[in-house]
Amino acid sequence: MDIMRALALGAKSCMIGRAYAYGLGAGGQEGVAKALDILGKELTTTMGLCGVNTIAEIDDKVLAV
């Protein structure tokens, strides 16, 4: 949700340092790959729940005010 929120607010990218570090500490290279996979699935799920099909469609309309 945080990645989608950042994109909706106009971000061109998001930092994922903590997730990367936790994955690295827990499982090395495989842990980093798993962390990235989890972030990707979370973004895809959040997009689906908001009715958004592509990253280009994410705008401030998906934010609750």
PyMOL Python script that loads the backbone (N, CA, C, O; Angstrom):
from pymol import cmd

cmd.read_pdbstr("""\
ATOM      1  N   MET A   1       0.818  -1.192   0.000  1.00  0.00           N
ATOM      2  CA  MET A   1       0.000   0.000   0.000  1.00  0.00           C
ATOM      3  C   MET A   1       0.861   1.254   0.000  1.00  0.00           C
ATOM      4  O   MET A   1       0.501   2.262  -0.608  1.00  0.00           O
ATOM      5  N   ASP A   2       1.980   1.189   0.674  1.00  0.00           N
ATOM      6  CA  ASP A   2       2.833   2.377   0.744  1.00  0.00           C
ATOM      7  C   ASP A   2       3.401   2.754  -0.615  1.00  0.00           C
ATOM      8  O   ASP A   2       3.535   3.938  -0.925  1.00  0.00           O
ATOM      9  N   ILE A   3       3.732   1.767  -1.422  1.00  0.00           N
ATOM     10  CA  ILE A   3       4.266   2.051  -2.761  1.00  0.00           C
ATOM     11  C   ILE A   3       3.193   2.721  -3.604  1.00  0.00           C
ATOM     12  O   ILE A   3       3.465   3.705  -4.292  1.00  0.00           O
ATOM     13  N   MET A   4       1.976   2.193  -3.554  1.00  0.00           N
ATOM     14  CA  MET A   4       0.893   2.785  -4.346  1.00  0.00           C
ATOM     15  C   MET A   4       0.574   4.188  -3.855  1.00  0.00           C
ATOM     16  O   MET A   4       0.317   5.085  -4.659  1.00  0.00           O
ATOM     17  N   ARG A   5       0.588   4.384  -2.550  1.00  0.00           N
ATOM     18  CA  ARG A   5       0.330   5.713  -1.990  1.00  0.00           C
ATOM     19  C   ARG A   5       1.379   6.714  -2.475  1.00  0.00           C
ATOM     20  O   ARG A   5       1.049   7.842  -2.843  1.00  0.00           O
ATOM     21  N   ALA A   6       2.626   6.298  -2.472  1.00  0.00           N
ATOM     22  CA  ALA A   6       3.697   7.186  -2.936  1.00  0.00           C
ATOM     23  C   ALA A   6       3.526   7.521  -4.413  1.00  0.00           C
ATOM     24  O   ALA A   6       3.692   8.672  -4.816  1.00  0.00           O
ATOM     25  N   LEU A   7       3.195   6.519  -5.215  1.00  0.00           N
ATOM     26  CA  LEU A   7       2.976   6.768  -6.645  1.00  0.00           C
ATOM     27  C   LEU A   7       1.781   7.686  -6.871  1.00  0.00           C
ATOM     28  O   LEU A   7       1.812   8.545  -7.753  1.00  0.00           O
ATOM     29  N   ALA A   8       0.727   7.506  -6.076  1.00  0.00           N
ATOM     30  CA  ALA A   8      -0.459   8.352  -6.214  1.00  0.00           C
ATOM     31  C   ALA A   8      -0.161   9.801  -5.848  1.00  0.00           C
ATOM     32  O   ALA A   8      -0.790  10.721  -6.371  1.00  0.00           O
ATOM     33  N   LEU A   9       0.792   9.999  -4.958  1.00  0.00           N
ATOM     34  CA  LEU A   9       1.166  11.353  -4.563  1.00  0.00           C
ATOM     35  C   LEU A   9       2.182  11.983  -5.505  1.00  0.00           C
ATOM     36  O   LEU A   9       2.606  13.119  -5.294  1.00  0.00           O
ATOM     37  N   GLY A  10       2.576  11.248  -6.550  1.00  0.00           N
ATOM     38  CA  GLY A  10       3.449  11.808  -7.569  1.00  0.00           C
ATOM     39  C   GLY A  10       4.876  11.306  -7.578  1.00  0.00           C
ATOM     40  O   GLY A  10       5.689  11.799  -8.360  1.00  0.00           O
ATOM     41  N   ALA A  11       5.209  10.336  -6.732  1.00  0.00           N
ATOM     42  CA  ALA A  11       6.581   9.814  -6.703  1.00  0.00           C
ATOM     43  C   ALA A  11       6.908   9.101  -8.011  1.00  0.00           C
ATOM     44  O   ALA A  11       6.048   8.454  -8.608  1.00  0.00           O
ATOM     45  N   LYS A  12       8.131   9.222  -8.439  1.00  0.00           N
ATOM     46  CA  LYS A  12       8.607   8.517  -9.626  1.00  0.00           C
ATOM     47  C   LYS A  12       9.295   7.207  -9.244  1.00  0.00           C
ATOM     48  O   LYS A  12       9.513   6.338 -10.089  1.00  0.00           O
ATOM     49  N   SER A  13       9.632   7.079  -7.962  1.00  0.00           N
ATOM     50  CA  SER A  13      10.268   5.859  -7.460  1.00  0.00           C
ATOM     51  C   SER A  13      10.046   5.773  -5.955  1.00  0.00           C
ATOM     52  O   SER A  13       9.606   6.735  -5.325  1.00  0.00           O
ATOM     53  N   CYS A  14      10.354   4.619  -5.389  1.00  0.00           N
ATOM     54  CA  CYS A  14      10.213   4.405  -3.946  1.00  0.00           C
ATOM     55  C   CYS A  14      11.457   3.718  -3.425  1.00  0.00           C
ATOM     56  O   CYS A  14      12.012   2.836  -4.081  1.00  0.00           O
ATOM     57  N   MET A  15      11.891   4.118  -2.253  1.00  0.00           N
ATOM     58  CA  MET A  15      13.022   3.463  -1.602  1.00  0.00           C
ATOM     59  C   MET A  15      12.518   2.220  -0.870  1.00  0.00           C
ATOM     60  O   MET A  15      11.480   2.261  -0.210  1.00  0.00           O
ATOM     61  N   ILE A  16      13.248   1.128  -0.988  1.00  0.00           N
ATOM     62  CA  ILE A  16      12.846  -0.108  -0.311  1.00  0.00           C
ATOM     63  C   ILE A  16      13.987  -0.659   0.524  1.00  0.00           C
ATOM     64  O   ILE A  16      14.080  -1.870   0.723  1.00  0.00           O
ATOM     65  N   GLY A  17      14.846   0.201   1.010  1.00  0.00           N
ATOM     66  CA  GLY A  17      16.045  -0.206   1.726  1.00  0.00           C
ATOM     67  C   GLY A  17      15.813  -1.124   2.895  1.00  0.00           C
ATOM     68  O   GLY A  17      16.562  -2.084   3.078  1.00  0.00           O
ATOM     69  N   ARG A  18      14.804  -0.862   3.691  1.00  0.00           N
ATOM     70  CA  ARG A  18      14.577  -1.695   4.868  1.00  0.00           C
ATOM     71  C   ARG A  18      14.124  -3.099   4.466  1.00  0.00           C
ATOM     72  O   ARG A  18      14.612  -4.082   5.024  1.00  0.00           O
ATOM     73  N   ALA A  19      13.217  -3.208   3.524  1.00  0.00           N
ATOM     74  CA  ALA A  19      12.763  -4.526   3.072  1.00  0.00           C
ATOM     75  C   ALA A  19      13.928  -5.310   2.463  1.00  0.00           C
ATOM     76  O   ALA A  19      14.064  -6.512   2.690  1.00  0.00           O
ATOM     77  N   TYR A  20      14.755  -4.622   1.696  1.00  0.00           N
ATOM     78  CA  TYR A  20      15.936  -5.243   1.102  1.00  0.00           C
ATOM     79  C   TYR A  20      16.882  -5.735   2.193  1.00  0.00           C
ATOM     80  O   TYR A  20      17.397  -6.851   2.119  1.00  0.00           O
ATOM     81  N   ALA A  21      17.107  -4.901   3.202  1.00  0.00           N
ATOM     82  CA  ALA A  21      18.025  -5.258   4.283  1.00  0.00           C
ATOM     83  C   ALA A  21      17.504  -6.437   5.096  1.00  0.00           C
ATOM     84  O   ALA A  21      18.274  -7.327   5.456  1.00  0.00           O
ATOM     85  N   TYR A  22      16.215  -6.452   5.387  1.00  0.00           N
ATOM     86  CA  TYR A  22      15.644  -7.570   6.141  1.00  0.00           C
ATOM     87  C   TYR A  22      15.749  -8.861   5.341  1.00  0.00           C
ATOM     88  O   TYR A  22      16.108  -9.906   5.884  1.00  0.00           O
ATOM     89  N   GLY A  23      15.436  -8.789   4.056  1.00  0.00           N
ATOM     90  CA  GLY A  23      15.552  -9.968   3.201  1.00  0.00           C
ATOM     91  C   GLY A  23      16.978 -10.467   3.122  1.00  0.00           C
ATOM     92  O   GLY A  23      17.221 -11.673   3.168  1.00  0.00           O
ATOM     93  N   LEU A  24      17.921  -9.549   3.002  1.00  0.00           N
ATOM     94  CA  LEU A  24      19.330  -9.912   2.938  1.00  0.00           C
ATOM     95  C   LEU A  24      19.781 -10.570   4.230  1.00  0.00           C
ATOM     96  O   LEU A  24      20.491 -11.575   4.205  1.00  0.00           O
ATOM     97  N   GLY A  25      19.372 -10.008   5.355  1.00  0.00           N
ATOM     98  CA  GLY A  25      19.764 -10.564   6.640  1.00  0.00           C
ATOM     99  C   GLY A  25      19.141 -11.923   6.910  1.00  0.00           C
ATOM    100  O   GLY A  25      19.763 -12.784   7.533  1.00  0.00           O
ATOM    101  N   ALA A  26      17.920 -12.116   6.444  1.00  0.00           N
ATOM    102  CA  ALA A  26      17.207 -13.356   6.727  1.00  0.00           C
ATOM    103  C   ALA A  26      17.576 -14.488   5.776  1.00  0.00           C
ATOM    104  O   ALA A  26      17.566 -15.655   6.170  1.00  0.00           O
ATOM    105  N   GLY A  27      17.902 -14.153   4.521  1.00  0.00           N
ATOM    106  CA  GLY A  27      18.118 -15.236   3.581  1.00  0.00           C
ATOM    107  C   GLY A  27      19.089 -14.956   2.458  1.00  0.00           C
ATOM    108  O   GLY A  27      19.080 -15.655   1.444  1.00  0.00           O
ATOM    109  N   GLY A  28      19.929 -13.946   2.619  1.00  0.00           N
ATOM    110  CA  GLY A  28      20.905 -13.651   1.567  1.00  0.00           C
ATOM    111  C   GLY A  28      20.217 -13.242   0.271  1.00  0.00           C
ATOM    112  O   GLY A  28      19.204 -12.544   0.286  1.00  0.00           O
ATOM    113  N   GLN A  29      20.777 -13.681  -0.839  1.00  0.00           N
ATOM    114  CA  GLN A  29      20.237 -13.318  -2.149  1.00  0.00           C
ATOM    115  C   GLN A  29      18.802 -13.809  -2.325  1.00  0.00           C
ATOM    116  O   GLN A  29      17.965 -13.094  -2.876  1.00  0.00           O
ATOM    117  N   GLU A  30      18.519 -15.011  -1.865  1.00  0.00           N
ATOM    118  CA  GLU A  30      17.157 -15.549  -1.966  1.00  0.00           C
ATOM    119  C   GLU A  30      16.187 -14.733  -1.116  1.00  0.00           C
ATOM    120  O   GLU A  30      15.030 -14.546  -1.494  1.00  0.00           O
ATOM    121  N   GLY A  31      16.658 -14.250   0.028  1.00  0.00           N
ATOM    122  CA  GLY A  31      15.819 -13.413   0.879  1.00  0.00           C
ATOM    123  C   GLY A  31      15.475 -12.090   0.216  1.00  0.00           C
ATOM    124  O   GLY A  31      14.348 -11.609   0.336  1.00  0.00           O
ATOM    125  N   VAL A  32      16.430 -11.503  -0.478  1.00  0.00           N
ATOM    126  CA  VAL A  32      16.177 -10.253  -1.203  1.00  0.00           C
ATOM    127  C   VAL A  32      15.172 -10.501  -2.320  1.00  0.00           C
ATOM    128  O   VAL A  32      14.251  -9.707  -2.509  1.00  0.00           O
ATOM    129  N   ALA A  33      15.338 -11.582  -3.054  1.00  0.00           N
ATOM    130  CA  ALA A  33      14.397 -11.921  -4.130  1.00  0.00           C
ATOM    131  C   ALA A  33      12.992 -12.119  -3.569  1.00  0.00           C
ATOM    132  O   ALA A  33      12.016 -11.679  -4.175  1.00  0.00           O
ATOM    133  N   LYS A  34      12.884 -12.774  -2.424  1.00  0.00           N
ATOM    134  CA  LYS A  34      11.576 -13.002  -1.787  1.00  0.00           C
ATOM    135  C   LYS A  34      10.964 -11.683  -1.340  1.00  0.00           C
ATOM    136  O   LYS A  34       9.765 -11.469  -1.518  1.00  0.00           O
ATOM    137  N   ALA A  35      11.768 -10.794  -0.760  1.00  0.00           N
ATOM    138  CA  ALA A  35      11.272  -9.489  -0.328  1.00  0.00           C
ATOM    139  C   ALA A  35      10.732  -8.688  -1.519  1.00  0.00           C
ATOM    140  O   ALA A  35       9.670  -8.072  -1.426  1.00  0.00           O
ATOM    141  N   LEU A  36      11.459  -8.700  -2.624  1.00  0.00           N
ATOM    142  CA  LEU A  36      10.999  -7.996  -3.825  1.00  0.00           C
ATOM    143  C   LEU A  36       9.720  -8.617  -4.375  1.00  0.00           C
ATOM    144  O   LEU A  36       8.833  -7.906  -4.848  1.00  0.00           O
ATOM    145  N   ASP A  37       9.627  -9.941  -4.312  1.00  0.00           N
ATOM    146  CA  ASP A  37       8.426 -10.644  -4.766  1.00  0.00           C
ATOM    147  C   ASP A  37       7.225 -10.245  -3.913  1.00  0.00           C
ATOM    148  O   ASP A  37       6.141  -9.999  -4.442  1.00  0.00           O
ATOM    149  N   ILE A  38       7.412 -10.181  -2.606  1.00  0.00           N
ATOM    150  CA  ILE A  38       6.331  -9.794  -1.701  1.00  0.00           C
ATOM    151  C   ILE A  38       5.863  -8.369  -1.996  1.00  0.00           C
ATOM    152  O   ILE A  38       4.661  -8.110  -2.044  1.00  0.00           O
ATOM    153  N   LEU A  39       6.801  -7.452  -2.192  1.00  0.00           N
ATOM    154  CA  LEU A  39       6.436  -6.062  -2.500  1.00  0.00           C
ATOM    155  C   LEU A  39       5.662  -5.972  -3.818  1.00  0.00           C
ATOM    156  O   LEU A  39       4.687  -5.228  -3.923  1.00  0.00           O
ATOM    157  N   GLY A  40       6.103  -6.732  -4.815  1.00  0.00           N
ATOM    158  CA  GLY A  40       5.411  -6.738  -6.101  1.00  0.00           C
ATOM    159  C   GLY A  40       3.995  -7.278  -5.994  1.00  0.00           C
ATOM    160  O   GLY A  40       3.066  -6.715  -6.573  1.00  0.00           O
ATOM    161  N   LYS A  41       3.825  -8.376  -5.248  1.00  0.00           N
ATOM    162  CA  LYS A  41       2.491  -8.953  -5.070  1.00  0.00           C
ATOM    163  C   LYS A  41       1.584  -8.016  -4.280  1.00  0.00           C
ATOM    164  O   LYS A  41       0.393  -7.909  -4.573  1.00  0.00           O
ATOM    165  N   GLU A  42       2.145  -7.338  -3.281  1.00  0.00           N
ATOM    166  CA  GLU A  42       1.362  -6.391  -2.492  1.00  0.00           C
ATOM    167  C   GLU A  42       0.880  -5.240  -3.372  1.00  0.00           C
ATOM    168  O   GLU A  42      -0.275  -4.824  -3.276  1.00  0.00           O
ATOM    169  N   LEU A  43       1.756  -4.730  -4.222  1.00  0.00           N
ATOM    170  CA  LEU A  43       1.364  -3.643  -5.120  1.00  0.00           C
ATOM    171  C   LEU A  43       0.286  -4.107  -6.090  1.00  0.00           C
ATOM    172  O   LEU A  43      -0.685  -3.389  -6.326  1.00  0.00           O
ATOM    173  N   THR A  44       0.447  -5.293  -6.651  1.00  0.00           N
ATOM    174  CA  THR A  44      -0.536  -5.834  -7.593  1.00  0.00           C
ATOM    175  C   THR A  44      -1.893  -6.015  -6.922  1.00  0.00           C
ATOM    176  O   THR A  44      -2.924  -5.685  -7.508  1.00  0.00           O
ATOM    177  N   THR A  45      -1.900  -6.534  -5.709  1.00  0.00           N
ATOM    178  CA  THR A  45      -3.146  -6.727  -4.965  1.00  0.00           C
ATOM    179  C   THR A  45      -3.822  -5.390  -4.662  1.00  0.00           C
ATOM    180  O   THR A  45      -5.030  -5.249  -4.849  1.00  0.00           O
ATOM    181  N   THR A  46      -3.053  -4.421  -4.202  1.00  0.00           N
ATOM    182  CA  THR A  46      -3.608  -3.108  -3.883  1.00  0.00           C
ATOM    183  C   THR A  46      -4.170  -2.439  -5.131  1.00  0.00           C
ATOM    184  O   THR A  46      -5.237  -1.828  -5.085  1.00  0.00           O
ATOM    185  N   MET A  47      -3.458  -2.555  -6.237  1.00  0.00           N
ATOM    186  CA  MET A  47      -3.951  -1.994  -7.491  1.00  0.00           C
ATOM    187  C   MET A  47      -5.281  -2.636  -7.878  1.00  0.00           C
ATOM    188  O   MET A  47      -6.214  -1.942  -8.281  1.00  0.00           O
ATOM    189  N   GLY A  48      -5.366  -3.953  -7.756  1.00  0.00           N
ATOM    190  CA  GLY A  48      -6.606  -4.655  -8.087  1.00  0.00           C
ATOM    191  C   GLY A  48      -7.765  -4.226  -7.214  1.00  0.00           C
ATOM    192  O   GLY A  48      -8.876  -4.032  -7.706  1.00  0.00           O
ATOM    193  N   LEU A  49      -7.518  -4.076  -5.918  1.00  0.00           N
ATOM    194  CA  LEU A  49      -8.575  -3.655  -4.997  1.00  0.00           C
ATOM    195  C   LEU A  49      -9.049  -2.240  -5.279  1.00  0.00           C
ATOM    196  O   LEU A  49     -10.188  -1.892  -4.967  1.00  0.00           O
ATOM    197  N   CYS A  50      -8.187  -1.421  -5.865  1.00  0.00           N
ATOM    198  CA  CYS A  50      -8.541  -0.036  -6.199  1.00  0.00           C
ATOM    199  C   CYS A  50      -9.062   0.104  -7.625  1.00  0.00           C
ATOM    200  O   CYS A  50      -9.425   1.203  -8.045  1.00  0.00           O
ATOM    201  N   GLY A  51      -9.103  -0.993  -8.371  1.00  0.00           N
ATOM    202  CA  GLY A  51      -9.602  -0.938  -9.744  1.00  0.00           C
ATOM    203  C   GLY A  51      -8.630  -0.319 -10.726  1.00  0.00           C
ATOM    204  O   GLY A  51      -9.041   0.255 -11.735  1.00  0.00           O
ATOM    205  N   VAL A  52      -7.350  -0.430 -10.441  1.00  0.00           N
ATOM    206  CA  VAL A  52      -6.307   0.121 -11.301  1.00  0.00           C
ATOM    207  C   VAL A  52      -5.591  -1.040 -11.984  1.00  0.00           C
ATOM    208  O   VAL A  52      -5.198  -2.000 -11.322  1.00  0.00           O
ATOM    209  N   ASN A  53      -5.419  -0.960 -13.302  1.00  0.00           N
ATOM    210  CA  ASN A  53      -4.806  -2.049 -14.049  1.00  0.00           C
ATOM    211  C   ASN A  53      -3.327  -1.855 -14.343  1.00  0.00           C
ATOM    212  O   ASN A  53      -2.589  -2.830 -14.483  1.00  0.00           O
ATOM    213  N   THR A  54      -2.889  -0.606 -14.436  1.00  0.00           N
ATOM    214  CA  THR A  54      -1.485  -0.335 -14.734  1.00  0.00           C
ATOM    215  C   THR A  54      -0.957   0.749 -13.794  1.00  0.00           C
ATOM    216  O   THR A  54      -1.726   1.519 -13.217  1.00  0.00           O
ATOM    217  N   ILE A  55       0.353   0.793 -13.654  1.00  0.00           N
ATOM    218  CA  ILE A  55       0.964   1.816 -12.810  1.00  0.00           C
ATOM    219  C   ILE A  55       0.677   3.206 -13.367  1.00  0.00           C
ATOM    220  O   ILE A  55       0.552   4.162 -12.602  1.00  0.00           O
ATOM    221  N   ALA A  56       0.571   3.329 -14.675  1.00  0.00           N
ATOM    222  CA  ALA A  56       0.293   4.628 -15.294  1.00  0.00           C
ATOM    223  C   ALA A  56      -1.075   5.167 -14.886  1.00  0.00           C
ATOM    224  O   ALA A  56      -1.290   6.378 -14.934  1.00  0.00           O
ATOM    225  N   GLU A  57      -2.000   4.304 -14.487  1.00  0.00           N
ATOM    226  CA  GLU A  57      -3.350   4.724 -14.092  1.00  0.00           C
ATOM    227  C   GLU A  57      -3.407   5.215 -12.642  1.00  0.00           C
ATOM    228  O   GLU A  57      -4.418   5.781 -12.227  1.00  0.00           O
ATOM    229  N   ILE A  58      -2.346   5.007 -11.875  1.00  0.00           N
ATOM    230  CA  ILE A  58      -2.368   5.407 -10.462  1.00  0.00           C
ATOM    231  C   ILE A  58      -2.264   6.930 -10.371  1.00  0.00           C
ATOM    232  O   ILE A  58      -1.310   7.532 -10.864  1.00  0.00           O
ATOM    233  N   ASP A  59      -3.254   7.532  -9.739  1.00  0.00           N
ATOM    234  CA  ASP A  59      -3.230   8.973  -9.501  1.00  0.00           C
ATOM    235  C   ASP A  59      -3.859   9.268  -8.150  1.00  0.00           C
ATOM    236  O   ASP A  59      -4.154   8.345  -7.391  1.00  0.00           O
ATOM    237  N   ASP A  60      -4.063  10.517  -7.846  1.00  0.00           N
ATOM    238  CA  ASP A  60      -4.573  10.872  -6.515  1.00  0.00           C
ATOM    239  C   ASP A  60      -6.007  10.449  -6.272  1.00  0.00           C
ATOM    240  O   ASP A  60      -6.493  10.570  -5.148  1.00  0.00           O
ATOM    241  N   LYS A  61      -6.701   9.958  -7.286  1.00  0.00           N
ATOM    242  CA  LYS A  61      -8.083   9.503  -7.117  1.00  0.00           C
ATOM    243  C   LYS A  61      -8.163   8.208  -6.301  1.00  0.00           C
ATOM    244  O   LYS A  61      -9.232   7.872  -5.791  1.00  0.00           O
ATOM    245  N   VAL A  62      -7.053   7.479  -6.169  1.00  0.00           N
ATOM    246  CA  VAL A  62      -7.078   6.241  -5.397  1.00  0.00           C
ATOM    247  C   VAL A  62      -6.857   6.488  -3.907  1.00  0.00           C
ATOM    248  O   VAL A  62      -6.926   5.554  -3.109  1.00  0.00           O
ATOM    249  N   LEU A  63      -6.594   7.721  -3.530  1.00  0.00           N
ATOM    250  CA  LEU A  63      -6.364   8.068  -2.135  1.00  0.00           C
ATOM    251  C   LEU A  63      -7.668   8.443  -1.457  1.00  0.00           C
ATOM    252  O   LEU A  63      -8.491   9.156  -2.031  1.00  0.00           O
ATOM    253  N   ALA A  64      -7.855   7.969  -0.249  1.00  0.00           N
ATOM    254  CA  ALA A  64      -9.021   8.375   0.540  1.00  0.00           C
ATOM    255  C   ALA A  64      -8.707   9.703   1.213  1.00  0.00           C
ATOM    256  O   ALA A  64      -7.612   9.893   1.742  1.00  0.00           O
ATOM    257  N   VAL A  65      -9.640  10.595   1.193  1.00  0.00           N
ATOM    258  CA  VAL A  65      -9.414  11.917   1.790  1.00  0.00           C
ATOM    259  C   VAL A  65     -10.038  11.983   3.161  1.00  0.00           C
ATOM    260  O   VAL A  65      -9.957  13.015   3.828  1.00  0.00           O
TER     261      VAL A  65
END
""", "prot")
cmd.dss("prot")
cmd.show_as("cartoon", "prot")
cmd.util.cbc("prot")
cmd.orient("prot")
